Amino acid sequence: MNDLKPGDLISFDILAKQTTNEGLGTGGSTFMDHDQLEIFRYINLLDFPSFSDFTGQSTVVKHGNYGMIIKKIGRPYKMTRGVKKRTEYDVYEVFTSNLSIRQVFRHNLKKVF
């Protein structure tokens, strides 16, 4: 996985990726199709994983929708040790094609070349 930088174009990578390999949710997926994910304005980096991980306004994105990286936010505190693919938990602020700003895990982002 290449590091993402501000201004990079991305597509949302959602198919079979609504949860991580450890089974942690990467957004809202209840009542969503397998190619959709509800992403939120904020991901709680201090408490993830918990019952209140995602807050603020939300947007539903589909697999393959485009967006642009605004900045890297960081990684949840609890994901800094003992996780094989730590980079999949990196959180990025993204400007979506729906004209909204949302935070998304690296797990669901694919760089567009």
Residue pairs with C-beta under 8 A, 6 or more apart in sequence:
1 87
1 88
1 106
2 111
4 10
4 69
4 72
4 92
4 106
4 109
4 111
5 69
6 69
6 70
6 71
7 68
7 69
8 68
8 69
8 111
8 112
9 66
9 67
9 68
9 111
9 112
10 66
10 67
10 68
10 69
10 94
10 109
10 110
10 111
10 112
11 64
11 65
11 66
11 67
11 109
11 110
11 112
12 37
12 61
12 62
12 63
12 64
12 65
12 66
12 67
12 104
12 108
12 109
12 110
13 63
13 107
13 108
13 109
13 110
14 35
14 36
14 37
14 61
14 62
14 63
14 108
15 34
15 35
15 63
16 34
17 26
17 107
17 108
18 25
18 26
18 27
18 29
18 32
18 34
18 37
19 25
19 26
19 29
20 26
20 88
20 89
20 105
20 107
21 84
21 85
21 88
22 83
24 48
24 49
25 49
25 53
26 37
26 104
26 105
26 107
26 108
27 37
27 38
27 39
27 40
27 54
27 104
27 105
27 108
28 37
28 38
28 39
28 40
28 54
28 58
29 36
29 37
29 38
32 38
32 60
35 62
35 63
35 64
36 60
36 61
36 62
36 63
37 60
37 61
37 108
38 58
38 59
38 60
39 54
39 58
39 59
39 60
39 61
39 94
39 96
39 102
39 103
39 104
39 108
40 54
40 55
40 56
40 57
40 58
40 102
40 103
41 55
41 56
41 57
41 58
41 101
41 102
41 103
42 54
42 55
42 56
42 103
43 53
43 54
43 73
43 76
43 91
43 103
43 104
43 105
44 50
44 52
44 53
44 54
44 55
44 76
45 73
45 74
45 75
45 76
45 77
45 91
46 76
46 77
47 53
47 76
47 77
47 78
48 76
48 77
48 78
48 79
48 89
49 76
49 78
57 100
58 102
59 96
59 98
59 100
59 102
61 67
61 96
61 98
65 96
65 97
65 98
66 97
66 112
67 94
67 95
67 96
67 97
67 104
67 109
68 94
68 95
69 92
69 93
69 94
69 109
70 92
70 93
70 94
70 95
70 101
71 92
71 93
72 90
72 91
72 92
72 93
73 91
73 92
73 93
73 103
74 90
74 91
75 86
75 89
75 90
75 91
76 89
76 91
79 86
79 89
80 86
83 89
87 106
88 105
88 106
88 107
89 105
89 106
89 107
90 105
90 106
91 103
91 104
91 105
91 106
92 103
92 104
92 105
92 106
92 109
93 101
93 102
93 103
94 101
94 102
94 103
94 104
94 109
95 101
96 102
